[in-house]
């Protein structure tokens, strides 16, 4: 019984972050399952930073 999780981040955002963090080529060759756990963690950290920055901007 396989459960598929619905992604919270859009594919566009994930691709943008992967490019910025330098592992987009791995994603293209192997898919998201091919990235290192540390890369995935860094991607999540970056996404949180962006969300927090956007939230601060909207509070002004």
PDB file of N, H, CA, C and O in Angstrom:
ATOM      1  N   UNK A   1       0.844  -1.173   0.000  1.00  0.00           N
ATOM      2  CA  UNK A   1       0.000   0.000   0.000  1.00  0.00           C
ATOM      3  C   UNK A   1       0.890   1.237   0.000  1.00  0.00           C
ATOM      4  O   UNK A   1       1.470   1.593   1.025  1.00  0.00           O
ATOM      5  N   UNK A   2       0.989   1.866  -1.116  1.00  0.00           N
ATOM      6  H   UNK A   2       0.518   1.576  -1.949  1.00  0.00           H
ATOM      7  CA  UNK A   2       1.837   3.034  -1.290  1.00  0.00           C
ATOM      8  C   UNK A   2       1.028   4.299  -1.053  1.00  0.00           C
ATOM      9  O   UNK A   2      -0.072   4.460  -1.582  1.00  0.00           O
ATOM     10  N   UNK A   3       1.588   5.187  -0.253  1.00  0.00           N
ATOM     11  H   UNK A   3       2.481   5.056   0.177  1.00  0.00           H
ATOM     12  CA  UNK A   3       0.935   6.485  -0.034  1.00  0.00           C
ATOM     13  C   UNK A   3       1.758   7.550  -0.724  1.00  0.00           C
ATOM     14  O   UNK A   3       2.963   7.665  -0.505  1.00  0.00           O
ATOM     15  N   UNK A   4       1.098   8.321  -1.555  1.00  0.00           N
ATOM     16  H   UNK A   4       0.118   8.228  -1.734  1.00  0.00           H
ATOM     17  CA  UNK A   4       1.772   9.436  -2.217  1.00  0.00           C
ATOM     18  C   UNK A   4       1.443  10.703  -1.459  1.00  0.00           C
ATOM     19  O   UNK A   4       0.280  11.006  -1.189  1.00  0.00           O
ATOM     20  N   UNK A   5       2.473  11.426  -1.125  1.00  0.00           N
ATOM     21  H   UNK A   5       3.417  11.181  -1.344  1.00  0.00           H
ATOM     22  CA  UNK A   5       2.258  12.695  -0.428  1.00  0.00           C
ATOM     23  C   UNK A   5       2.074  13.794  -1.462  1.00  0.00           C
ATOM     24  O   UNK A   5       2.763  13.834  -2.481  1.00  0.00           O
ATOM     25  N   UNK A   6       1.158  14.660  -1.186  1.00  0.00           N
ATOM     26  H   UNK A   6       0.599  14.628  -0.357  1.00  0.00           H
ATOM     27  CA  UNK A   6       0.957  15.812  -2.051  1.00  0.00           C
ATOM     28  C   UNK A   6       1.993  16.860  -1.673  1.00  0.00           C
ATOM     29  O   UNK A   6       2.154  17.188  -0.498  1.00  0.00           O
ATOM     30  N   UNK A   7       2.673  17.367  -2.645  1.00  0.00           N
ATOM     31  H   UNK A   7       2.542  17.100  -3.600  1.00  0.00           H
ATOM     32  CA  UNK A   7       3.731  18.338  -2.409  1.00  0.00           C
ATOM     33  C   UNK A   7       3.148  19.686  -2.014  1.00  0.00           C
ATOM     34  O   UNK A   7       2.174  20.153  -2.605  1.00  0.00           O
ATOM     35  N   UNK A   8       3.750  20.298  -1.018  1.00  0.00           N
ATOM     36  H   UNK A   8       4.541  19.919  -0.538  1.00  0.00           H
ATOM     37  CA  UNK A   8       3.327  21.628  -0.598  1.00  0.00           C
ATOM     38  C   UNK A   8       3.954  22.677  -1.503  1.00  0.00           C
ATOM     39  O   UNK A   8       3.343  23.702  -1.805  1.00  0.00           O
ATOM     40  N   UNK A   9       5.191  22.405  -1.933  1.00  0.00           N
ATOM     41  H   UNK A   9       5.687  21.572  -1.687  1.00  0.00           H
ATOM     42  CA  UNK A   9       5.880  23.328  -2.832  1.00  0.00           C
ATOM     43  C   UNK A   9       5.529  22.998  -4.273  1.00  0.00           C
ATOM     44  O   UNK A   9       5.391  21.832  -4.642  1.00  0.00           O
ATOM     45  N   UNK A  10       5.390  24.030  -5.073  1.00  0.00           N
ATOM     46  H   UNK A  10       5.502  24.977  -4.774  1.00  0.00           H
ATOM     47  CA  UNK A  10       5.139  23.810  -6.498  1.00  0.00           C
ATOM     48  C   UNK A  10       6.399  23.259  -7.156  1.00  0.00           C
ATOM     49  O   UNK A  10       7.507  23.451  -6.656  1.00  0.00           O
ATOM     50  N   UNK A  11       6.220  22.583  -8.264  1.00  0.00           N
ATOM     51  H   UNK A  11       5.319  22.427  -8.670  1.00  0.00           H
ATOM     52  CA  UNK A  11       7.374  22.074  -9.017  1.00  0.00           C
ATOM     53  C   UNK A  11       8.272  23.230  -9.445  1.00  0.00           C
ATOM     54  O   UNK A  11       9.497  23.107  -9.443  1.00  0.00           O
ATOM     55  N   UNK A  12       7.664  24.337  -9.805  1.00  0.00           N
ATOM     56  H   UNK A  12       6.669  24.437  -9.806  1.00  0.00           H
ATOM     57  CA  UNK A  12       8.429  25.503 -10.231  1.00  0.00           C
ATOM     58  C   UNK A  12       9.346  26.002  -9.108  1.00  0.00           C
ATOM     59  O   UNK A  12      10.518  26.296  -9.344  1.00  0.00           O
ATOM     60  N   UNK A  13       8.811  26.093  -7.897  1.00  0.00           N
ATOM     61  H   UNK A  13       7.859  25.854  -7.706  1.00  0.00           H
ATOM     62  CA  UNK A  13       9.615  26.537  -6.759  1.00  0.00           C
ATOM     63  C   UNK A  13      10.711  25.529  -6.450  1.00  0.00           C
ATOM     64  O   UNK A  13      11.857  25.910  -6.209  1.00  0.00           O
ATOM     65  N   UNK A  14      10.370  24.256  -6.454  1.00  0.00           N
ATOM     66  H   UNK A  14       9.440  23.946  -6.649  1.00  0.00           H
ATOM     67  CA  UNK A  14      11.380  23.228  -6.177  1.00  0.00           C
ATOM     68  C   UNK A  14      12.508  23.289  -7.204  1.00  0.00           C
ATOM     69  O   UNK A  14      13.683  23.208  -6.845  1.00  0.00           O
ATOM     70  N   UNK A  15      12.155  23.431  -8.467  1.00  0.00           N
ATOM     71  H   UNK A  15      11.200  23.497  -8.758  1.00  0.00           H
ATOM     72  CA  UNK A  15      13.178  23.517  -9.516  1.00  0.00           C
ATOM     73  C   UNK A  15      14.045  24.757  -9.342  1.00  0.00           C
ATOM     74  O   UNK A  15      15.263  24.694  -9.509  1.00  0.00           O
ATOM     75  N   UNK A  16      13.426  25.876  -9.011  1.00  0.00           N
ATOM     76  H   UNK A  16      12.436  25.927  -8.876  1.00  0.00           H
ATOM     77  CA  UNK A  16      14.165  27.123  -8.798  1.00  0.00           C
ATOM     78  C   UNK A  16      15.157  26.973  -7.640  1.00  0.00           C
ATOM     79  O   UNK A  16      16.306  27.403  -7.734  1.00  0.00           O
ATOM     80  N   UNK A  17      14.700  26.363  -6.558  1.00  0.00           N
ATOM     81  H   UNK A  17      13.766  26.013  -6.481  1.00  0.00           H
ATOM     82  CA  UNK A  17      15.576  26.165  -5.401  1.00  0.00           C
ATOM     83  C   UNK A  17      16.703  25.187  -5.729  1.00  0.00           C
ATOM     84  O   UNK A  17      17.847  25.399  -5.326  1.00  0.00           O
ATOM     85  N   UNK A  18      16.389  24.133  -6.448  1.00  0.00           N
ATOM     86  H   UNK A  18      15.460  23.960  -6.775  1.00  0.00           H
ATOM     87  CA  UNK A  18      17.423  23.161  -6.836  1.00  0.00           C
ATOM     88  C   UNK A  18      18.487  23.817  -7.704  1.00  0.00           C
ATOM     89  O   UNK A  18      19.674  23.525  -7.558  1.00  0.00           O
ATOM     90  N   UNK A  19      18.073  24.695  -8.599  1.00  0.00           N
ATOM     91  H   UNK A  19      17.109  24.932  -8.717  1.00  0.00           H
ATOM     92  CA  UNK A  19      19.037  25.415  -9.439  1.00  0.00           C
ATOM     93  C   UNK A  19      19.908  26.314  -8.577  1.00  0.00           C
ATOM     94  O   UNK A  19      21.130  26.336  -8.724  1.00  0.00           O
ATOM     95  N   UNK A  20      19.274  27.051  -7.679  1.00  0.00           N
ATOM     96  H   UNK A  20      18.281  27.033  -7.560  1.00  0.00           H
ATOM     97  CA  UNK A  20      19.997  27.975  -6.814  1.00  0.00           C
ATOM     98  C   UNK A  20      20.985  27.243  -5.905  1.00  0.00           C
ATOM     99  O   UNK A  20      22.077  27.742  -5.634  1.00  0.00           O
ATOM    100  N   UNK A  21      20.594  26.060  -5.437  1.00  0.00           N
ATOM    101  H   UNK A  21      19.707  25.655  -5.657  1.00  0.00           H
ATOM    102  CA  UNK A  21      21.436  25.305  -4.502  1.00  0.00           C
ATOM    103  C   UNK A  21      22.419  24.371  -5.207  1.00  0.00           C
ATOM    104  O   UNK A  21      23.267  23.759  -4.558  1.00  0.00           O
ATOM    105  N   UNK A  22      22.309  24.261  -6.521  1.00  0.00           N
ATOM    106  H   UNK A  22      21.621  24.758  -7.048  1.00  0.00           H
ATOM    107  CA  UNK A  22      23.313  23.557  -7.292  1.00  0.00           C
ATOM    108  C   UNK A  22      23.129  22.071  -7.509  1.00  0.00           C
ATOM    109  O   UNK A  22      24.094  21.379  -7.835  1.00  0.00           O
ATOM    110  N   UNK A  23      21.912  21.553  -7.338  1.00  0.00           N
ATOM    111  H   UNK A  23      21.128  22.115  -7.074  1.00  0.00           H
ATOM    112  CA  UNK A  23      21.712  20.130  -7.598  1.00  0.00           C
ATOM    113  C   UNK A  23      20.592  19.846  -8.603  1.00  0.00           C
ATOM    114  O   UNK A  23      20.042  18.746  -8.646  1.00  0.00           O
ATOM    115  N   UNK A  24      20.268  20.851  -9.404  1.00  0.00           N
ATOM    116  H   UNK A  24      20.715  21.745  -9.369  1.00  0.00           H
ATOM    117  CA  UNK A  24      19.216  20.679 -10.408  1.00  0.00           C
ATOM    118  C   UNK A  24      19.582  19.626 -11.443  1.00  0.00           C
ATOM    119  O   UNK A  24      18.713  18.903 -11.929  1.00  0.00           O
ATOM    120  N   UNK A  25      20.875  19.536 -11.785  1.00  0.00           N
ATOM    121  H   UNK A  25      21.581  20.124 -11.390  1.00  0.00           H
ATOM    122  CA  UNK A  25      21.300  18.525 -12.757  1.00  0.00           C
ATOM    123  C   UNK A  25      20.996  17.112 -12.256  1.00  0.00           C
ATOM    124  O   UNK A  25      20.627  16.241 -13.045  1.00  0.00           O
ATOM    125  N   UNK A  26      21.147  16.884 -10.969  1.00  0.00           N
ATOM    126  H   UNK A  26      21.447  17.591 -10.329  1.00  0.00           H
ATOM    127  CA  UNK A  26      20.812  15.573 -10.389  1.00  0.00           C
ATOM    128  C   UNK A  26      19.317  15.314 -10.509  1.00  0.00           C
ATOM    129  O   UNK A  26      18.897  14.204 -10.836  1.00  0.00           O
ATOM    130  N   UNK A  27      18.520  16.335 -10.245  1.00  0.00           N
ATOM    131  H   UNK A  27      18.861  17.236  -9.979  1.00  0.00           H
ATOM    132  CA  UNK A  27      17.059  16.204 -10.354  1.00  0.00           C
ATOM    133  C   UNK A  27      16.678  15.848 -11.781  1.00  0.00           C
ATOM    134  O   UNK A  27      15.820  14.993 -12.002  1.00  0.00           O
ATOM    135  N   UNK A  28      17.309  16.499 -12.751  1.00  0.00           N
ATOM    136  H   UNK A  28      18.006  17.194 -12.572  1.00  0.00           H
ATOM    137  CA  UNK A  28      16.997  16.215 -14.150  1.00  0.00           C
ATOM    138  C   UNK A  28      17.387  14.795 -14.533  1.00  0.00           C
ATOM    139  O   UNK A  28      16.655  14.125 -15.262  1.00  0.00           O
ATOM    140  N   UNK A  29      18.526  14.334 -14.050  1.00  0.00           N
ATOM    141  H   UNK A  29      19.121  14.878 -13.458  1.00  0.00           H
ATOM    142  CA  UNK A  29      19.017  13.004 -14.424  1.00  0.00           C
ATOM    143  C   UNK A  29      18.321  11.886 -13.673  1.00  0.00           C
ATOM    144  O   UNK A  29      17.980  10.861 -14.263  1.00  0.00           O
ATOM    145  N   UNK A  30      18.101  12.076 -12.354  1.00  0.00           N
ATOM    146  H   UNK A  30      18.378  12.909 -11.875  1.00  0.00           H
ATOM    147  CA  UNK A  30      17.634  10.980 -11.505  1.00  0.00           C
ATOM    148  C   UNK A  30      16.272  11.205 -10.861  1.00  0.00           C
ATOM    149  O   UNK A  30      15.724  10.297 -10.236  1.00  0.00           O
ATOM    150  N   UNK A  31      15.730  12.392 -11.009  1.00  0.00           N
ATOM    151  H   UNK A  31      16.175  13.129 -11.517  1.00  0.00           H
ATOM    152  CA  UNK A  31      14.477  12.721 -10.339  1.00  0.00           C
ATOM    153  C   UNK A  31      14.736  13.159  -8.902  1.00  0.00           C
ATOM    154  O   UNK A  31      15.877  13.172  -8.441  1.00  0.00           O
ATOM    155  N   UNK A  32      13.666  13.515  -8.202  1.00  0.00           N
ATOM    156  H   UNK A  32      12.739  13.504  -8.576  1.00  0.00           H
ATOM    157  CA  UNK A  32      13.805  14.012  -6.839  1.00  0.00           C
ATOM    158  C   UNK A  32      14.345  12.951  -5.887  1.00  0.00           C
ATOM    159  O   UNK A  32      14.966  13.287  -4.879  1.00  0.00           O
ATOM    160  N   UNK A  33      14.120  11.698  -6.190  1.00  0.00           N
ATOM    161  H   UNK A  33      13.615  11.426  -7.009  1.00  0.00           H
ATOM    162  CA  UNK A  33      14.627  10.620  -5.341  1.00  0.00           C
ATOM    163  C   UNK A  33      16.134  10.480  -5.394  1.00  0.00           C
ATOM    164  O   UNK A  33      16.714   9.780  -4.565  1.00  0.00           O
ATOM    165  N   UNK A  34      16.783  11.131  -6.354  1.00  0.00           N
ATOM    166  H   UNK A  34      16.312  11.700  -7.027  1.00  0.00           H
ATOM    167  CA  UNK A  34      18.220  11.023  -6.506  1.00  0.00           C
ATOM    168  C   UNK A  34      19.026  12.040  -5.718  1.00  0.00           C
ATOM    169  O   UNK A  34      20.253  11.957  -5.671  1.00  0.00           O
ATOM    170  N   UNK A  35      18.345  13.009  -5.094  1.00  0.00           N
ATOM    171  H   UNK A  35      17.348  13.077  -5.132  1.00  0.00           H
ATOM    172  CA  UNK A  35      19.103  14.022  -4.358  1.00  0.00           C
ATOM    173  C   UNK A  35      19.458  13.515  -2.970  1.00  0.00           C
ATOM    174  O   UNK A  35      18.800  12.624  -2.434  1.00  0.00           O
ATOM    175  N   UNK A  36      20.502  14.089  -2.398  1.00  0.00           N
ATOM    176  H   UNK A  36      21.037  14.813  -2.834  1.00  0.00           H
ATOM    177  CA  UNK A  36      20.945  13.719  -1.046  1.00  0.00           C
ATOM    178  C   UNK A  36      19.978  14.296  -0.021  1.00  0.00           C
ATOM    179  O   UNK A  36      19.319  15.308  -0.262  1.00  0.00           O
ATOM    180  N   UNK A  37      19.911  13.637   1.114  1.00  0.00           N
ATOM    181  H   UNK A  37      20.446  12.815   1.310  1.00  0.00           H
ATOM    182  CA  UNK A  37      19.056  14.124   2.208  1.00  0.00           C
ATOM    183  C   UNK A  37      19.474  15.533   2.622  1.00  0.00           C
ATOM    184  O   UNK A  37      18.626  16.368   2.935  1.00  0.00           O
ATOM    185  N   UNK A  38      20.769  15.794   2.624  1.00  0.00           N
ATOM    186  H   UNK A  38      21.459  15.115   2.370  1.00  0.00           H
ATOM    187  CA  UNK A  38      21.237  17.128   3.012  1.00  0.00           C
ATOM    188  C   UNK A  38      20.773  18.177   2.012  1.00  0.00           C
ATOM    189  O   UNK A  38      20.452  19.300   2.401  1.00  0.00           O
ATOM    190  N   UNK A  39      20.734  17.824   0.719  1.00  0.00           N
ATOM    191  H   UNK A  39      20.996  16.912   0.403  1.00  0.00           H
ATOM    192  CA  UNK A  39      20.235  18.757  -0.289  1.00  0.00           C
ATOM    193  C   UNK A  39      18.747  19.027  -0.083  1.00  0.00           C
ATOM    194  O   UNK A  39      18.292  20.164  -0.208  1.00  0.00           O
ATOM    195  N   UNK A  40      18.005  17.990   0.227  1.00  0.00           N
ATOM    196  H   UNK A  40      18.374  17.066   0.328  1.00  0.00           H
ATOM    197  CA  UNK A  40      16.568  18.157   0.485  1.00  0.00           C
ATOM    198  C   UNK A  40      16.365  19.057   1.709  1.00  0.00           C
ATOM    199  O   UNK A  40      15.499  19.932   1.707  1.00  0.00           O
ATOM    200  N   UNK A  41      17.162  18.837   2.741  1.00  0.00           N
ATOM    201  H   UNK A  41      17.866  18.126   2.743  1.00  0.00           H
ATOM    202  CA  UNK A  41      17.074  19.664   3.938  1.00  0.00           C
ATOM    203  C   UNK A  41      17.404  21.114   3.651  1.00  0.00           C
ATOM    204  O   UNK A  41      16.733  22.022   4.143  1.00  0.00           O
ATOM    205  N   UNK A  42      18.444  21.331   2.850  1.00  0.00           N
ATOM    206  H   UNK A  42      18.989  20.594   2.451  1.00  0.00           H
ATOM    207  CA  UNK A  42      18.811  22.701   2.492  1.00  0.00           C
ATOM    208  C   UNK A  42      17.721  23.373   1.667  1.00  0.00           C
ATOM    209  O   UNK A  42      17.495  24.577   1.789  1.00  0.00           O
ATOM    210  N   UNK A  43      17.048  22.592   0.830  1.00  0.00           N
ATOM    211  H   UNK A  43      17.232  21.614   0.731  1.00  0.00           H
ATOM    212  CA  UNK A  43      15.966  23.124   0.016  1.00  0.00           C
ATOM    213  C   UNK A  43      14.801  23.554   0.923  1.00  0.00           C
ATOM    214  O   UNK A  43      14.207  24.611   0.713  1.00  0.00           O
ATOM    215  N   UNK A  44      14.488  22.748   1.909  1.00  0.00           N
ATOM    216  H   UNK A  44      14.971  21.889   2.080  1.00  0.00           H
ATOM    217  CA  UNK A  44      13.409  23.089   2.839  1.00  0.00           C
ATOM    218  C   UNK A  44      13.776  24.334   3.644  1.00  0.00           C
ATOM    219  O   UNK A  44      12.943  25.221   3.832  1.00  0.00           O
ATOM    220  N   UNK A  45      15.017  24.400   4.120  1.00  0.00           N
ATOM    221  H   UNK A  45      15.693  23.679   3.968  1.00  0.00           H
ATOM    222  CA  UNK A  45      15.460  25.583   4.874  1.00  0.00           C
ATOM    223  C   UNK A  45      15.311  26.846   4.034  1.00  0.00           C
ATOM    224  O   UNK A  45      14.830  27.871   4.516  1.00  0.00           O
ATOM    225  N   UNK A  46      15.725  26.763   2.782  1.00  0.00           N
ATOM    226  H   UNK A  46      16.117  25.930   2.390  1.00  0.00           H
ATOM    227  CA  UNK A  46      15.646  27.919   1.887  1.00  0.00           C
ATOM    228  C   UNK A  46      14.184  28.312   1.644  1.00  0.00           C
ATOM    229  O   UNK A  46      13.856  29.498   1.619  1.00  0.00           O
ATOM    230  N   UNK A  47      13.316  27.326   1.466  1.00  0.00           N
ATOM    231  H   UNK A  47      13.582  26.362   1.486  1.00  0.00           H
ATOM    232  CA  UNK A  47      11.898  27.605   1.249  1.00  0.00           C
ATOM    233  C   UNK A  47      11.289  28.280   2.483  1.00  0.00           C
ATOM    234  O   UNK A  47      10.464  29.184   2.352  1.00  0.00           O
ATOM    235  N   UNK A  48      11.694  27.843   3.672  1.00  0.00           N
ATOM    236  H   UNK A  48      12.364  27.109   3.778  1.00  0.00           H
ATOM    237  CA  UNK A  48      11.199  28.460   4.909  1.00  0.00           C
ATOM    238  C   UNK A  48      11.682  29.904   5.005  1.00  0.00           C
ATOM    239  O   UNK A  48      10.918  30.795   5.377  1.00  0.00           O
ATOM    240  N   UNK A  49      12.953  30.135   4.669  1.00  0.00           N
ATOM    241  H   UNK A  49      13.574  29.411   4.367  1.00  0.00           H
ATOM    242  CA  UNK A  49      13.488  31.499   4.676  1.00  0.00           C
ATOM    243  C   UNK A  49      12.686  32.402   3.740  1.00  0.00           C
ATOM    244  O   UNK A  49      12.342  33.529   4.098  1.00  0.00           O
ATOM    245  N   UNK A  50      12.394  31.904   2.548  1.00  0.00           N
ATOM    246  H   UNK A  50      12.673  30.989   2.257  1.00  0.00           H
ATOM    247  CA  UNK A  50      11.619  32.691   1.583  1.00  0.00           C
ATOM    248  C   UNK A  50      10.216  32.983   2.105  1.00  0.00           C
ATOM    249  O   UNK A  50       9.716  34.097   1.952  1.00  0.00           O
ATOM    250  N   UNK A  51       9.579  31.987   2.720  1.00  0.00           N
ATOM    251  H   UNK A  51       9.985  31.082   2.844  1.00  0.00           H
ATOM    252  CA  UNK A  51       8.228  32.167   3.255  1.00  0.00           C
ATOM    253  C   UNK A  51       8.227  33.164   4.403  1.00  0.00           C
ATOM    254  O   UNK A  51       7.328  34.000   4.500  1.00  0.00           O
ATOM    255  N   UNK A  52       9.234  33.082   5.279  1.00  0.00           N
ATOM    256  H   UNK A  52       9.964  32.403   5.200  1.00  0.00           H
ATOM    257  CA  UNK A  52       9.315  34.022   6.390  1.00  0.00           C
ATOM    258  C   UNK A  52       9.548  35.437   5.889  1.00  0.00           C
ATOM    259  O   UNK A  52       8.968  36.390   6.409  1.00  0.00           O
ATOM    260  N   UNK A  53      10.400  35.572   4.878  1.00  0.00           N
ATOM    261  H   UNK A  53      10.872  34.798   4.456  1.00  0.00           H
ATOM    262  CA  UNK A  53      10.668  36.892   4.290  1.00  0.00           C
ATOM    263  C   UNK A  53       9.389  37.465   3.679  1.00  0.00           C
ATOM    264  O   UNK A  53       9.089  38.646   3.850  1.00  0.00           O
ATOM    265  N   UNK A  54       8.641  36.625   2.969  1.00  0.00           N
ATOM    266  H   UNK A  54       8.885  35.665   2.830  1.00  0.00           H
ATOM    267  CA  UNK A  54       7.389  37.071   2.348  1.00  0.00           C
ATOM    268  C   UNK A  54       6.368  37.476   3.417  1.00  0.00           C
ATOM    269  O   UNK A  54       5.638  38.452   3.245  1.00  0.00           O
ATOM    270  N   UNK A  55       6.322  36.725   4.515  1.00  0.00           N
ATOM    271  H   UNK A  55       6.915  35.932   4.654  1.00  0.00           H
ATOM    272  CA  UNK A  55       5.393  37.042   5.594  1.00  0.00           C
ATOM    273  C   UNK A  55       5.747  38.390   6.242  1.00  0.00           C
ATOM    274  O   UNK A  55       4.862  39.185   6.559  1.00  0.00           O
ATOM    275  N   UNK A  56       7.036  38.633   6.432  1.00  0.00           N
ATOM    276  H   UNK A  56       7.755  37.987   6.175  1.00  0.00           H
ATOM    277  CA  UNK A  56       7.457  39.924   6.999  1.00  0.00           C
ATOM    278  C   UNK A  56       7.088  41.070   6.072  1.00  0.00           C
ATOM    279  O   UNK A  56       6.672  42.135   6.528  1.00  0.00           O
ATOM    280  N   UNK A  57       7.240  40.851   4.757  1.00  0.00           N
ATOM    281  H   UNK A  57       7.578  39.986   4.387  1.00  0.00           H
ATOM    282  CA  UNK A  57       6.901  41.886   3.779  1.00  0.00           C
ATOM    283  C   UNK A  57       5.411  42.204   3.811  1.00  0.00           C
ATOM    284  O   UNK A  57       5.015  43.362   3.680  1.00  0.00           O
ATOM    285  N   UNK A  58       4.583  41.171   3.986  1.00  0.00           N
ATOM    286  H   UNK A  58       4.905  40.230   4.092  1.00  0.00           H
ATOM    287  CA  UNK A  58       3.131  41.391   3.957  1.00  0.00           C
ATOM    288  C   UNK A  58       2.631  42.007   5.256  1.00  0.00           C
ATOM    289  O   UNK A  58       1.534  42.563   5.301  1.00  0.00           O
ATOM    290  N   UNK A  59       3.437  41.908   6.318  1.00  0.00           N
ATOM    291  H   UNK A  59       4.328  41.456   6.282  1.00  0.00           H
ATOM    292  CA  UNK A  59       3.046  42.514   7.607  1.00  0.00           C
ATOM    293  C   UNK A  59       3.268  44.020   7.622  1.00  0.00           C
ATOM    294  O   UNK A  59       2.743  44.715   8.491  1.00  0.00           O
ATOM    295  N   UNK A  60       4.022  44.514   6.692  1.00  0.00           N
ATOM    296  H   UNK A  60       4.448  43.949   5.986  1.00  0.00           H
ATOM    297  CA  UNK A  60       4.329  45.957   6.681  1.00  0.00           C
ATOM    298  C   UNK A  60       3.205  46.780   6.164  1.00  0.00           C
ATOM    299  O   UNK A  60       3.316  48.004   6.096  1.00  0.00           O
TER     300      UNK A  60
END
